[in-house]
Amino acid sequence: MVSIRLLGTLSSVLLLVGALLVGEALHVGIVQGAAPLTSPPVVLPLVLGSVLLVLGYRTRAPVAEAYDLTSDEDEPQTRDTDAPRADDPEAEYDPELSPLGDADPTDSDERG
């Protein structure tokens, strides 16, 4: 099997070169007006760039495989429900995580 990193590199190179070819064809044909839109200096890079873009998208590795996000059927999915959530009003105040330091956030509300 081909490495995910190799697929990512190949995909990036194909996408980059394809985008540059399409951009060059548009630049020569439309911006500069140096060649008619149906001439070979415009059509060939446009077609070749489009083919490279399609190949680049086809060789992309799925995100789930790249970051090992696939789940096994044997393992039950668990969620840590004991950890306090940020939007939970009952969550404890931890001064070490606060940018205010040791000051209680309710003190600043009362002051101003």
MARROTI-227709 format. One line per field, with one value per residue (C-alpha): x, y, z; residue in one letter; residue number from 1. Coordinates in Angstrom, 2 decimals. Example, Ala and Ser with C-alpha at 12.3 -4.5 7.8 and 13.67 -1.06 7.14 Angstrom:
<rs>
c1 <- 12.30/13.67
c2 <- -4.50/-1.06
c3 <- 7.80/7.14
r <- a/s
k <- 1/2
</rs>
This chain:
<rs>
c1 <- 0.00/1.16/2.05/-0.42/2.41/3.41/-0.20/-0.42/2.78/1.77/-1.66/-0.19/2.26/-0.44/-2.82/-0.14/1.13/-2.43/-3.45/-0.36/-1.08/-4.71/-3.65/-1.04/-3.55/-6.04/-3.32/-2.11/-5.57/-7.59/-5.32/-2.58/-4.67/-1.50/-3.27/-6.87/-8.81/-9.03/-5.32/-2.99/-1.01/-4.25/-6.16/-3.33/-2.27/-5.94/-6.74/-3.50/-3.98/-7.56/-6.42/-3.72/-6.24/-8.60/-5.74/-4.63/-8.07/-8.29/-4.99/-5.86/-5.85/-9.08/-8.84/-10.00/-7.08/-4.53/-5.26/-6.29/-9.86/-11.35/-13.00/-12.88/-16.17/-14.89/-14.18/-17.15/-16.95/-16.69/-16.97/-15.50/-18.60/-16.85/-14.86/-16.55/-17.69/-16.91/-20.57/-21.60/-22.47/-21.79/-18.17/-15.54/-13.39/-9.72/-7.52/-4.51/-6.37/-7.70/-6.03/-7.21/-4.93/-6.26/-9.09/-12.55/-14.42/-17.48/-15.39/-14.80/-18.51/-19.39/-16.72/-17.59
c2 <- 0.00/3.52/5.75/8.47/11.02/10.10/10.46/13.83/15.05/13.79/15.35/18.70/18.74/17.84/20.46/23.15/22.49/22.18/25.48/27.20/25.90/27.03/30.41/30.84/29.94/32.47/35.09/34.66/34.44/36.95/39.30/39.86/39.08/37.78/34.78/34.03/31.90/28.98/28.93/26.13/28.34/28.82/25.58/23.09/24.47/24.85/21.22/19.84/21.92/20.70/17.09/17.60/19.22/16.26/13.81/15.82/15.61/11.90/11.12/12.93/10.71/10.77/12.85/9.94/7.81/10.60/11.32/7.78/8.82/5.50/3.64/-0.07/-1.89/-3.89/-0.88/0.96/4.70/6.33/9.94/11.58/12.95/13.73/16.65/20.04/21.79/25.43/26.39/24.61/27.15/24.53/24.04/24.88/27.98/27.16/30.23/28.55/28.45/31.98/34.98/36.98/35.11/34.58/37.07/35.56/36.49/37.51/40.25/42.05/41.92/43.59/46.31/47.52
c3 <- 0.00/-0.76/2.17/3.14/3.18/-0.35/-1.52/0.19/-1.41/-4.84/-4.48/-3.44/-6.35/-8.89/-7.51/-7.49/-11.00/-12.32/-10.76/-12.15/-15.65/-15.52/-14.19/-16.89/-19.60/-18.24/-17.93/-21.50/-23.02/-21.01/-19.07/-21.63/-24.68/-26.34/-27.87/-28.84/-26.36/-28.78/-29.69/-28.56/-26.10/-24.15/-24.70/-24.04/-20.61/-19.67/-20.52/-19.03/-15.87/-15.51/-15.86/-13.22/-10.87/-11.24/-10.63/-7.62/-6.07/-6.83/-5.09/-1.88/1.18/3.13/6.30/8.45/7.28/7.44/11.09/12.07/12.86/11.83/14.67/15.28/15.63/18.61/20.81/22.26/21.88/25.28/26.20/29.24/30.93/34.20/32.78/33.27/30.13/29.42/29.04/32.25/34.96/37.63/36.49/39.08/38.66/38.20/38.77/37.12/33.80/34.08/32.46/35.48/37.84/41.36/40.97/40.88/37.66/39.67/41.38/38.10/37.26/40.54/40.13/36.76
r <- m/v/s/i/r/l/l/g/t/l/s/s/v/l/l/l/v/g/a/l/l/v/g/e/a/l/h/v/g/i/v/q/g/a/a/p/l/t/s/p/p/v/v/l/p/l/v/l/g/s/v/l/l/v/l/g/y/r/t/r/a/p/v/a/e/a/y/d/l/t/s/d/e/d/e/p/q/t/r/d/t/d/a/p/r/a/d/d/p/e/a/e/y/d/p/e/l/s/p/l/g/d/a/d/p/t/d/s/d/e/r/g
k <- 1/2/3/4/5/6/7/8/9/10/11/12/13/14/15/16/17/18/19/20/21/22/23/24/25/26/27/28/29/30/31/32/33/34/35/36/37/38/39/40/41/42/43/44/45/46/47/48/49/50/51/52/53/54/55/56/57/58/59/60/61/62/63/64/65/66/67/68/69/70/71/72/73/74/75/76/77/78/79/80/81/82/83/84/85/86/87/88/89/90/91/92/93/94/95/96/97/98/99/100/101/102/103/104/105/106/107/108/109/110/111/112
</rs>
